[in-house]
Amino acid sequence: MKRAQLIRELVHAGCYLKRHGKRHDIYANPRNGKQSPVPRHQEIKNSLVKLIKMQLGI
């Protein structure tokens, strides 16, 4: 999945960018207080996308 598409889905679900890291951005879900790192790669493997969404409670 393209990173931009994942970011759109996260924002649509109510998540927001909490902070920038060196190689990852940290996104948080304000509804449940969970957060997850999102890598800055063009393509993100589907298994990792599934894990990120699970960690954020989406």
ZAPA-192187 format. One record per atom (N, C-alpha, C): atom name; x, y, z. Coordinates in nm, 4 decimals, m for minus. Atoms other than C-alpha are relative to their C-alpha. Layout:
% residues N
@site = CA | x = X | y = Y | z = Z
...
% end
This chain:
% residues 58
@site = N | x = 0.0844 | y = m0.1165 | z = 0.0000
@site = CA | x = 0.0000 | y = 0.0000 | z = 0.0000
@site = C | x = 0.0894 | y = 0.1234 | z = 0.0000
@site = N | x = m0.0744 | y = m0.1256 | z = 0.0007
@site = CA | x = 0.1227 | y = 0.3502 | z = m0.0707
@site = C | x = m0.0155 | y = 0.0685 | z = 0.1353
@site = N | x = 0.0012 | y = m0.0678 | z = m0.1292
@site = CA | x = 0.2116 | y = 0.5527 | z = 0.2371
@site = C | x = m0.1077 | y = 0.1080 | z = 0.0042
@site = N | x = 0.0995 | y = m0.1076 | z = 0.0040
@site = CA | x = m0.0101 | y = 0.8434 | z = 0.1291
@site = C | x = m0.1415 | y = m0.0543 | z = 0.0195
@site = N | x = 0.1322 | y = 0.0610 | z = m0.0152
@site = CA | x = m0.3108 | y = 0.6126 | z = 0.1063
@site = C | x = m0.0230 | y = m0.0416 | z = 0.1453
@site = N | x = 0.0118 | y = 0.0395 | z = m0.1405
@site = CA | x = m0.2437 | y = 0.4749 | z = 0.4552
@site = C | x = m0.0258 | y = 0.1224 | z = 0.0875
@site = N | x = 0.0174 | y = m0.1219 | z = m0.0788
@site = CA | x = m0.2145 | y = 0.8281 | z = 0.5969
@site = C | x = m0.1423 | y = 0.0532 | z = m0.0157
@site = N | x = 0.1382 | y = m0.0448 | z = 0.0234
@site = CA | x = m0.5468 | y = 0.9239 | z = 0.4344
@site = C | x = m0.0982 | y = m0.0837 | z = 0.0811
@site = N | x = 0.0891 | y = 0.0888 | z = m0.0753
@site = CA | x = m0.7136 | y = 0.6198 | z = 0.5927
@site = C | x = 0.0093 | y = 0.0259 | z = 0.1504
@site = N | x = m0.0169 | y = m0.0264 | z = m0.1429
@site = CA | x = m0.5664 | y = 0.6973 | z = 0.9352
@site = C | x = m0.0682 | y = 0.1306 | z = 0.0396
@site = N | x = 0.0615 | y = m0.1298 | z = m0.0296
@site = CA | x = m0.6780 | y = 1.0617 | z = 0.9233
@site = C | x = m0.1517 | y = m0.0106 | z = m0.0087
@site = N | x = 0.1446 | y = 0.0180 | z = 0.0149
@site = CA | x = m1.0224 | y = 0.9588 | z = 0.8023
@site = C | x = m0.0581 | y = m0.0712 | z = 0.1227
@site = N | x = 0.0447 | y = 0.0739 | z = m0.1185
@site = CA | x = m1.0466 | y = 0.7251 | z = 1.1041
@site = C | x = 0.0142 | y = 0.0824 | z = 0.1279
@site = N | x = m0.0103 | y = m0.0874 | z = m0.1167
@site = CA | x = m0.9681 | y = 1.0172 | z = 1.3383
@site = C | x = 0.1385 | y = 0.0089 | z = 0.0610
@site = N | x = m0.1363 | y = m0.0048 | z = m0.0533
@site = CA | x = m0.5954 | y = 0.9640 | z = 1.3956
@site = C | x = 0.0685 | y = 0.1292 | z = m0.0441
@site = N | x = m0.0737 | y = m0.1216 | z = 0.0331
@site = CA | x = m0.3486 | y = 1.2518 | z = 1.3898
@site = C | x = 0.1496 | y = m0.0244 | z = 0.0180
@site = N | x = m0.1454 | y = 0.0077 | z = m0.0108
@site = CA | x = 0.0259 | y = 1.3038 | z = 1.3531
@site = C | x = 0.0404 | y = 0.0570 | z = 0.1351
@site = N | x = m0.0406 | y = m0.0450 | z = m0.1333
@site = CA | x = 0.1666 | y = 1.3223 | z = 1.7052
@site = C | x = 0.1373 | y = 0.0659 | z = m0.0045
@site = N | x = m0.1341 | y = m0.0585 | z = 0.0123
@site = CA | x = 0.5325 | y = 1.3822 | z = 1.6182
@site = C | x = 0.0765 | y = m0.0684 | z = m0.1123
@site = N | x = m0.0895 | y = 0.0555 | z = 0.1011
@site = CA | x = 0.8049 | y = 1.3244 | z = 1.3618
@site = C | x = 0.1187 | y = m0.0641 | z = 0.0705
@site = N | x = m0.1226 | y = 0.0625 | z = m0.0466
@site = CA | x = 1.0861 | y = 1.0820 | z = 1.4306
@site = C | x = 0.1030 | y = 0.0095 | z = m0.1117
@site = N | x = m0.1005 | y = m0.0029 | z = 0.1061
@site = CA | x = 1.4027 | y = 1.0260 | z = 1.2277
@site = C | x = m0.0449 | y = m0.0797 | z = m0.1211
@site = N | x = 0.0389 | y = 0.0869 | z = 0.1115
@site = CA | x = 1.2713 | y = 0.7384 | z = 1.0181
@site = C | x = m0.1480 | y = m0.0357 | z = 0.0008
@site = N | x = 0.1423 | y = 0.0316 | z = m0.0129
@site = CA | x = 0.9116 | y = 0.7083 | z = 1.1377
@site = C | x = m0.0758 | y = 0.1230 | z = 0.0495
@site = N | x = 0.0899 | y = m0.0992 | z = m0.0578
@site = CA | x = 0.6187 | y = 0.9361 | z = 1.2131
@site = C | x = m0.0896 | y = m0.0741 | z = 0.0988
@site = N | x = 0.0841 | y = 0.0616 | z = m0.1016
@site = CA | x = 0.4115 | y = 0.8653 | z = 1.5221
@site = C | x = m0.1420 | y = 0.0539 | z = m0.0160
@site = N | x = 0.1410 | y = m0.0368 | z = 0.0110
@site = CA | x = 0.0343 | y = 0.8653 | z = 1.4721
@site = C | x = m0.0724 | y = m0.0496 | z = 0.1237
@site = N | x = 0.0746 | y = 0.0337 | z = m0.1208
@site = CA | x = m0.2106 | y = 0.8607 | z = 1.7619
@site = C | x = m0.1492 | y = 0.0011 | z = m0.0284
@site = N | x = 0.1453 | y = 0.0062 | z = 0.0080
@site = CA | x = m0.5763 | y = 0.7719 | z = 1.7999
@site = C | x = m0.0543 | y = 0.0614 | z = 0.1293
@site = N | x = 0.0457 | y = m0.0664 | z = m0.1231
@site = CA | x = m0.7375 | y = 1.0185 | z = 2.0447
@site = C | x = m0.1174 | y = m0.0710 | z = 0.0676
@site = N | x = 0.1163 | y = 0.0689 | z = m0.0578
@site = CA | x = m1.0410 | y = 0.7941 | z = 2.0983
@site = C | x = 0.0397 | y = m0.1015 | z = 0.1061
@site = N | x = m0.0414 | y = 0.1020 | z = m0.0963
@site = CA | x = m0.8435 | y = 0.5248 | z = 2.2796
@site = C | x = 0.1405 | y = 0.0249 | z = 0.0561
@site = N | x = m0.1312 | y = m0.0347 | z = m0.0526
@site = CA | x = m0.5043 | y = 0.6903 | z = 2.3436
@site = C | x = 0.1147 | y = m0.0838 | z = m0.0533
@site = N | x = m0.1053 | y = 0.0854 | z = 0.0544
@site = CA | x = m0.3104 | y = 0.4341 | z = 2.1387
@site = C | x = 0.0782 | y = 0.0753 | z = m0.1071
@site = N | x = m0.0829 | y = m0.0602 | z = 0.1038
@site = CA | x = m0.0228 | y = 0.5293 | z = 1.9109
@site = C | x = 0.0853 | y = m0.1064 | z = m0.0670
@site = N | x = m0.0769 | y = 0.0962 | z = 0.0774
@site = CA | x = 0.1867 | y = 0.3595 | z = 1.6448
@site = C | x = 0.0950 | y = 0.0735 | z = m0.0940
@site = N | x = m0.0914 | y = m0.0602 | z = 0.0969
@site = CA | x = 0.4943 | y = 0.4405 | z = 1.4348
@site = C | x = m0.0376 | y = m0.0395 | z = m0.1425
@site = N | x = 0.0260 | y = 0.0245 | z = 0.1419
@site = CA | x = 0.4451 | y = 0.4716 | z = 1.0580
@site = C | x = 0.1290 | y = 0.0325 | z = m0.0748
@site = N | x = m0.1262 | y = m0.0244 | z = 0.0702
@site = CA | x = 0.7594 | y = 0.4305 | z = 0.8435
@site = C | x = m0.0167 | y = 0.0970 | z = m0.1156
@site = N | x = 0.0025 | y = m0.0959 | z = 0.1102
@site = CA | x = 0.8499 | y = 0.6875 | z = 0.5789
@site = C | x = 0.0456 | y = m0.0641 | z = m0.1304
@site = N | x = m0.0300 | y = 0.0666 | z = 0.1263
@site = CA | x = 0.8720 | y = 0.4411 | z = 0.2901
@site = C | x = m0.1123 | y = 0.0284 | z = m0.0979
@site = N | x = 0.1034 | y = m0.0199 | z = 0.1027
@site = CA | x = 0.6874 | y = 0.4897 | z = m0.0405
@site = C | x = m0.1033 | y = m0.1113 | z = 0.0077
@site = N | x = 0.0874 | y = 0.1180 | z = m0.0069
@site = CA | x = 0.5441 | y = 0.1370 | z = m0.0204
@site = C | x = 0.0125 | y = m0.0621 | z = 0.1386
@site = N | x = 0.0027 | y = 0.0670 | z = m0.1297
@site = CA | x = 0.4403 | y = m0.0262 | z = 0.3058
@site = C | x = m0.0705 | y = m0.1339 | z = m0.0198
@site = N | x = 0.0569 | y = 0.1340 | z = 0.0178
@site = CA | x = 0.3744 | y = m0.4007 | z = 0.3162
@site = C | x = m0.1372 | y = m0.0094 | z = 0.0660
@site = N | x = 0.1365 | y = 0.0149 | z = m0.0505
@site = CA | x = 0.0136 | y = m0.5039 | z = 0.3717
@site = C | x = m0.0036 | y = m0.0565 | z = 0.1415
@site = N | x = m0.0036 | y = 0.0563 | z = m0.1353
@site = CA | x = 0.1076 | y = m0.7053 | z = 0.6801
@site = C | x = 0.0322 | y = 0.1088 | z = 0.1030
@site = N | x = m0.0339 | y = m0.1099 | z = m0.0902
@site = CA | x = 0.2603 | y = m0.3923 | z = 0.8365
@site = C | x = m0.1166 | y = 0.0981 | z = 0.0120
@site = N | x = 0.1186 | y = m0.0868 | z = m0.0031
@site = CA | x = m0.0457 | y = m0.1841 | z = 0.7418
@site = C | x = m0.1027 | y = m0.0574 | z = 0.0970
@site = N | x = 0.0958 | y = 0.0674 | z = m0.0884
@site = CA | x = m0.2646 | y = m0.4392 | z = 0.9199
@site = C | x = 0.0428 | y = 0.0153 | z = 0.1459
@site = N | x = m0.0522 | y = m0.0135 | z = m0.1356
@site = CA | x = m0.0393 | y = m0.4242 | z = 1.2287
@site = C | x = m0.0176 | y = 0.1429 | z = 0.0521
@site = N | x = 0.0147 | y = m0.1403 | z = m0.0400
@site = CA | x = m0.0429 | y = m0.0415 | z = 1.2368
@site = C | x = m0.1453 | y = 0.0296 | z = 0.0357
@site = N | x = 0.1424 | y = m0.0234 | z = m0.0268
@site = CA | x = m0.4225 | y = m0.0342 | z = 1.2157
@site = C | x = m0.0438 | y = m0.0708 | z = 0.1277
@site = N | x = 0.0343 | y = 0.0739 | z = m0.1208
@site = CA | x = m0.4485 | y = m0.2983 | z = 1.4877
@site = C | x = 0.0534 | y = 0.0730 | z = 0.1239
@site = N | x = m0.0586 | y = m0.0716 | z = m0.1126
@site = CA | x = m0.2129 | y = m0.1030 | z = 1.7158
@site = C | x = m0.0763 | y = 0.1278 | z = 0.0320
@site = N | x = 0.0760 | y = m0.1233 | z = m0.0213
@site = CA | x = m0.4221 | y = 0.2117 | z = 1.6659
@site = C | x = m0.1462 | y = m0.0268 | z = 0.0353
@site = N | x = 0.1370 | y = 0.0346 | z = m0.0345
@site = CA | x = m0.7475 | y = 0.0259 | z = 1.7275
@site = C | x = m0.1003 | y = 0.0365 | z = m0.1072
@site = N | x = 0.0887 | y = m0.0323 | z = 0.1131
@site = CA | x = m0.8945 | y = 0.0868 | z = 1.3817
@site = C | x = m0.0549 | y = m0.1287 | z = m0.0577
% end
